[in-house]
Amino acid sequence: MMRKTTTRFLLLAALLAAGLLTAARADGAVQGMRTADDLRDAVLADDGVVRFEFPPRPGVWGDGHNWNFTSKTDRRSGRPHGCSGCTNGPVMVTMRVEDGAVRRVESQVGGGWPEAGRDLGSVDPGAAADYLLSLAERSIQGQSAEEAMQAAVASEAAVGDEIWPRLLGIARDRSRGEDLRSAALFWAANEAGQRAAADIEDIASASDDETEVQEAAVFALTQLPDGGTDTLLRLARENRNPRIVQSIYFWLGQSEDPRAVALFEEVLLN
Protein backbone atom coordinates (compact mmCIF):
# COMPACT_ATOMS: atom_id res chain seq x y z
CA MET A 1 0.00 0.00 0.00
CA MET A 2 2.85 2.38 0.87
CA ARG A 3 4.59 1.73 -2.43
CA LYS A 4 1.38 2.39 -4.41
CA THR A 5 0.78 5.65 -2.54
CA THR A 6 4.36 6.77 -3.13
CA THR A 7 4.15 5.98 -6.84
CA ARG A 8 0.90 7.95 -7.13
CA PHE A 9 2.42 10.91 -5.33
CA LEU A 10 5.46 10.91 -7.62
CA LEU A 11 3.19 10.75 -10.70
CA LEU A 12 1.12 13.70 -9.48
CA ALA A 13 4.28 15.67 -8.78
CA ALA A 14 5.59 14.94 -12.26
CA LEU A 15 2.30 16.03 -13.88
CA LEU A 16 2.30 19.25 -11.87
CA ALA A 17 5.88 19.98 -12.82
CA ALA A 18 5.08 19.41 -16.49
CA GLY A 19 2.09 21.74 -16.31
CA LEU A 20 -0.31 18.94 -17.22
CA LEU A 21 -2.22 19.21 -13.98
CA THR A 22 -3.27 22.29 -12.04
CA ALA A 23 -2.81 22.33 -8.31
CA ALA A 24 -5.86 23.08 -6.17
CA ARG A 25 -5.83 26.69 -5.00
CA ALA A 26 -4.46 27.08 -1.52
CA ASP A 27 -6.49 30.21 -0.81
CA GLY A 28 -9.81 28.40 -0.55
CA ALA A 29 -11.28 29.87 -3.73
CA VAL A 30 -14.71 28.55 -4.63
CA GLN A 31 -15.18 27.15 -8.12
CA GLY A 32 -18.46 26.80 -10.00
CA MET A 33 -20.37 29.59 -8.25
CA ARG A 34 -23.82 29.63 -9.81
CA THR A 35 -25.55 32.66 -8.30
CA ALA A 36 -24.78 36.28 -7.56
CA ASP A 37 -25.09 35.53 -3.84
CA ASP A 38 -22.47 32.78 -4.12
CA LEU A 39 -20.09 35.16 -5.85
CA ARG A 40 -20.77 37.99 -3.41
CA ASP A 41 -20.07 35.74 -0.44
CA ALA A 42 -16.83 34.54 -2.00
CA VAL A 43 -15.70 38.08 -2.81
CA LEU A 44 -16.47 39.37 0.69
CA ALA A 45 -14.96 36.36 2.47
CA ASP A 46 -11.81 38.32 3.27
CA ASP A 47 -10.44 41.86 2.95
CA GLY A 48 -7.83 42.62 0.31
CA VAL A 49 -7.62 42.22 -3.46
CA VAL A 50 -9.83 39.55 -5.03
CA ARG A 51 -10.19 38.69 -8.69
CA PHE A 52 -12.26 36.49 -10.99
CA GLU A 53 -12.95 36.02 -14.68
CA PHE A 54 -15.76 34.84 -16.93
CA PRO A 55 -16.42 34.31 -20.65
CA PRO A 56 -17.59 37.30 -22.72
CA ARG A 57 -20.34 37.58 -25.26
CA PRO A 58 -19.35 37.44 -28.95
CA GLY A 59 -17.85 40.65 -30.25
CA VAL A 60 -16.18 41.70 -26.98
CA TRP A 61 -12.44 42.16 -27.44
CA GLY A 62 -9.60 43.69 -25.48
CA ASP A 63 -5.84 43.84 -25.07
CA GLY A 64 -5.79 44.22 -21.29
CA HIS A 65 -6.09 48.01 -21.53
CA ASN A 66 -8.66 48.94 -24.16
CA TRP A 67 -12.09 47.44 -24.80
CA ASN A 68 -13.46 46.83 -28.28
CA PHE A 69 -17.11 45.96 -28.86
CA THR A 70 -17.43 44.93 -32.50
CA SER A 71 -18.52 42.05 -34.69
CA LYS A 72 -16.25 43.18 -37.53
CA THR A 73 -12.86 41.48 -37.64
CA ASP A 74 -9.95 41.36 -40.03
CA ARG A 75 -10.21 38.38 -42.34
CA ARG A 76 -6.59 37.41 -41.89
CA SER A 77 -5.99 37.95 -38.20
CA GLY A 78 -9.51 37.21 -36.98
CA ARG A 79 -9.22 40.23 -34.68
CA PRO A 80 -10.75 43.74 -34.84
CA HIS A 81 -8.99 46.14 -37.19
CA GLY A 82 -6.18 48.04 -35.49
CA CYS A 83 -6.17 45.76 -32.46
CA SER A 84 -3.54 43.15 -33.18
CA GLY A 85 -3.09 42.32 -29.49
CA CYS A 86 -6.81 41.84 -28.79
CA THR A 87 -8.39 38.61 -27.60
CA ASN A 88 -12.05 37.67 -27.25
CA GLY A 89 -11.91 37.27 -23.49
CA PRO A 90 -11.89 36.46 -20.78
CA VAL A 91 -13.51 39.37 -18.95
CA MET A 92 -11.29 39.90 -15.90
CA VAL A 93 -12.47 41.73 -12.78
CA THR A 94 -10.30 42.90 -9.90
CA MET A 95 -11.85 44.20 -6.67
CA ARG A 96 -10.52 45.61 -3.44
CA VAL A 97 -12.50 44.66 -0.35
CA GLU A 98 -12.15 46.74 2.82
CA ASP A 99 -14.14 46.30 6.03
CA GLY A 100 -16.32 43.69 4.38
CA ALA A 101 -17.40 45.87 1.44
CA VAL A 102 -16.24 46.34 -2.16
CA ARG A 103 -14.43 49.68 -2.43
CA ARG A 104 -12.87 49.50 -5.88
CA VAL A 105 -13.61 47.65 -9.12
CA GLU A 106 -11.42 47.39 -12.21
CA SER A 107 -12.27 45.38 -15.31
CA GLN A 108 -10.56 44.43 -18.53
CA VAL A 109 -10.67 41.98 -21.40
CA GLY A 110 -7.53 39.95 -22.03
CA GLY A 111 -4.05 40.79 -20.87
CA GLY A 112 -2.55 39.92 -17.52
CA TRP A 113 -3.86 40.57 -14.04
CA PRO A 114 -2.97 44.10 -12.86
CA GLU A 115 -2.11 42.89 -9.35
CA ALA A 116 -1.87 39.79 -7.23
CA GLY A 117 -4.83 38.80 -5.12
CA ARG A 118 -7.15 36.07 -3.96
CA ASP A 119 -8.13 34.28 -7.16
CA LEU A 120 -11.67 32.93 -7.51
CA GLY A 121 -10.94 31.60 -10.98
CA SER A 122 -13.54 31.37 -13.73
CA VAL A 123 -17.08 31.98 -12.46
CA ASP A 124 -20.52 31.58 -13.98
CA PRO A 125 -21.11 34.51 -16.42
CA GLY A 126 -24.74 34.91 -15.32
CA ALA A 127 -23.75 35.13 -11.67
CA ALA A 128 -21.03 37.63 -12.59
CA ALA A 129 -23.37 39.89 -14.59
CA ASP A 130 -26.01 39.84 -11.86
CA TYR A 131 -23.53 40.60 -9.08
CA LEU A 132 -21.69 43.34 -10.99
CA LEU A 133 -24.95 45.07 -11.90
CA SER A 134 -26.03 44.98 -8.26
CA LEU A 135 -22.82 46.80 -7.35
CA ALA A 136 -23.43 49.45 -10.02
CA GLU A 137 -27.04 49.84 -8.92
CA ARG A 138 -26.39 50.68 -5.28
CA SER A 139 -23.08 49.71 -3.69
CA ILE A 140 -20.32 51.70 -5.39
CA GLN A 141 -19.89 55.05 -7.10
CA GLY A 142 -17.71 56.73 -9.70
CA GLN A 143 -15.38 54.91 -12.05
CA SER A 144 -15.74 51.64 -10.16
CA ALA A 145 -19.48 51.59 -10.83
CA GLU A 146 -18.87 52.21 -14.54
CA GLU A 147 -16.26 49.44 -14.63
CA ALA A 148 -18.68 47.01 -12.96
CA MET A 149 -21.52 47.89 -15.34
CA GLN A 150 -19.37 47.57 -18.47
CA ALA A 151 -18.08 44.18 -17.34
CA ALA A 152 -21.66 43.05 -16.69
CA VAL A 153 -22.74 44.11 -20.18
CA ALA A 154 -19.76 42.22 -21.64
CA SER A 155 -20.77 38.95 -19.97
CA GLU A 156 -21.69 35.98 -22.12
CA ALA A 157 -24.96 35.82 -20.16
CA ALA A 158 -25.90 39.50 -20.58
CA VAL A 159 -28.17 38.96 -23.56
CA GLY A 160 -31.95 39.21 -23.62
CA ASP A 161 -34.59 40.99 -21.59
CA GLU A 162 -33.06 40.72 -18.12
CA ILE A 163 -30.29 43.30 -18.29
CA TRP A 164 -31.65 46.38 -20.08
CA PRO A 165 -34.45 47.19 -17.58
CA ARG A 166 -31.78 47.28 -14.88
CA LEU A 167 -29.63 49.57 -17.02
CA LEU A 168 -32.60 51.92 -17.42
CA GLY A 169 -33.09 51.76 -13.66
CA ILE A 170 -29.54 53.02 -13.18
CA ALA A 171 -30.10 55.73 -15.79
CA ARG A 172 -33.22 56.95 -13.95
CA ASP A 173 -31.63 56.90 -10.48
CA ARG A 174 -30.63 60.48 -9.71
CA SER A 175 -28.61 59.35 -6.71
CA ARG A 176 -26.08 57.82 -9.10
CA GLY A 177 -23.38 59.86 -10.81
CA GLU A 178 -23.97 61.59 -14.15
CA ASP A 179 -21.25 59.60 -15.93
CA LEU A 180 -22.69 56.30 -14.73
CA ARG A 181 -26.23 57.26 -15.73
CA SER A 182 -25.01 58.42 -19.14
CA ALA A 183 -23.17 55.14 -19.71
CA ALA A 184 -26.25 53.19 -18.61
CA LEU A 185 -28.33 55.03 -21.23
CA PHE A 186 -25.86 54.12 -23.96
CA TRP A 187 -25.82 50.45 -23.03
CA ALA A 188 -29.61 50.32 -22.64
CA ALA A 189 -30.07 51.69 -26.15
CA ASN A 190 -27.66 49.13 -27.55
CA GLU A 191 -29.19 46.25 -25.59
CA ALA A 192 -32.89 46.98 -25.91
CA GLY A 193 -33.15 48.95 -29.13
CA GLN A 194 -36.60 50.32 -29.85
CA ARG A 195 -38.05 48.77 -26.69
CA ALA A 196 -36.16 51.33 -24.62
CA ALA A 197 -37.02 54.32 -26.82
CA ALA A 198 -39.90 55.67 -24.72
CA ASP A 199 -37.91 55.46 -21.48
CA ILE A 200 -34.90 57.15 -23.01
CA GLU A 201 -37.11 59.88 -24.48
CA ASP A 202 -38.58 60.52 -21.02
CA ILE A 203 -35.09 61.16 -19.65
CA ALA A 204 -34.12 63.34 -22.61
CA SER A 205 -37.21 65.52 -22.12
CA ALA A 206 -37.15 65.73 -18.30
CA SER A 207 -36.69 69.46 -17.74
CA ASP A 208 -35.59 69.00 -14.12
CA ASP A 209 -32.85 66.46 -14.84
CA GLU A 210 -29.11 67.11 -15.24
CA THR A 211 -28.33 68.53 -18.68
CA GLU A 212 -25.39 66.13 -19.14
CA VAL A 213 -27.67 63.15 -18.60
CA GLN A 214 -30.26 64.58 -21.01
CA GLU A 215 -27.55 65.02 -23.63
CA ALA A 216 -26.52 61.40 -23.08
CA ALA A 217 -30.15 60.37 -23.58
CA VAL A 218 -30.24 62.27 -26.89
CA PHE A 219 -27.11 60.43 -28.01
CA ALA A 220 -28.58 57.12 -26.84
CA LEU A 221 -31.58 57.73 -29.11
CA THR A 222 -29.21 57.91 -32.08
CA GLN A 223 -28.07 54.37 -31.24
CA LEU A 224 -31.54 52.92 -31.81
CA PRO A 225 -32.04 50.83 -34.96
CA ASP A 226 -33.92 53.65 -36.74
CA GLY A 227 -31.48 56.30 -35.53
CA GLY A 228 -34.18 57.76 -33.30
CA THR A 229 -35.01 60.34 -35.97
CA ASP A 230 -38.76 60.52 -35.28
CA THR A 231 -38.15 61.04 -31.58
CA LEU A 232 -35.39 63.59 -32.14
CA LEU A 233 -37.60 65.62 -34.49
CA ARG A 234 -40.33 65.70 -31.87
CA LEU A 235 -37.90 66.66 -29.09
CA ALA A 236 -36.40 69.42 -31.23
CA ARG A 237 -39.80 71.12 -31.37
CA GLU A 238 -40.75 70.53 -27.74
CA ASN A 239 -37.59 70.85 -25.65
CA ARG A 240 -36.85 74.24 -24.08
CA ASN A 241 -33.27 73.63 -22.96
CA PRO A 242 -30.97 75.37 -25.50
CA ARG A 243 -28.11 72.89 -24.91
CA ILE A 244 -30.37 69.92 -25.49
CA VAL A 245 -31.86 71.46 -28.61
CA GLN A 246 -28.36 72.17 -29.91
CA SER A 247 -27.40 68.54 -29.29
CA ILE A 248 -30.53 67.35 -31.07
CA TYR A 249 -29.79 69.57 -34.07
CA PHE A 250 -26.26 68.18 -34.25
CA TRP A 251 -27.38 64.56 -34.35
CA LEU A 252 -30.21 65.31 -36.77
CA GLY A 253 -27.63 66.92 -39.02
CA GLN A 254 -25.61 63.70 -38.96
CA SER A 255 -28.67 61.70 -39.99
CA GLU A 256 -28.96 63.37 -43.43
CA ASP A 257 -32.70 62.74 -43.18
CA PRO A 258 -34.77 65.03 -45.48
CA ARG A 259 -37.12 65.74 -42.57
CA ALA A 260 -34.20 67.14 -40.59
CA VAL A 261 -33.30 69.45 -43.47
CA ALA A 262 -36.91 70.63 -43.59
CA LEU A 263 -36.83 71.36 -39.87
CA PHE A 264 -33.63 73.38 -40.20
CA GLU A 265 -35.15 75.42 -43.04
CA GLU A 266 -38.23 76.05 -40.94
CA VAL A 267 -36.17 77.24 -37.98
CA LEU A 268 -33.90 79.46 -40.08
CA LEU A 269 -36.68 81.07 -42.08
CA ASN A 270 -39.02 81.86 -39.19
Secondary structure, 3 states (H helix, E strand, C coil): CHHHHHHHHHHHHHHHHCCCCCCCCCCCCCCCCCCHHHHHHHHCCCCEEEEEEECECCCEEECCCCEEECCCCCCCCCCCCCCCCCECCCEEEEEEEECCEEEEEEEEECCCCCCCCEEEEECCHHHHHHHHHHHHHHHCCHHHHHHHHHHHHHECCCCCCCCHHHHHHHHHCCCCCHHHHHHHHHHHHHHHHHHHHHHHHHHHCCCCCCHHHHHHHHHHHHCCCCCCHHHHHHHHHHCCCHHHHHHHHHHHHHHCCHHHHHHHHHHHHC
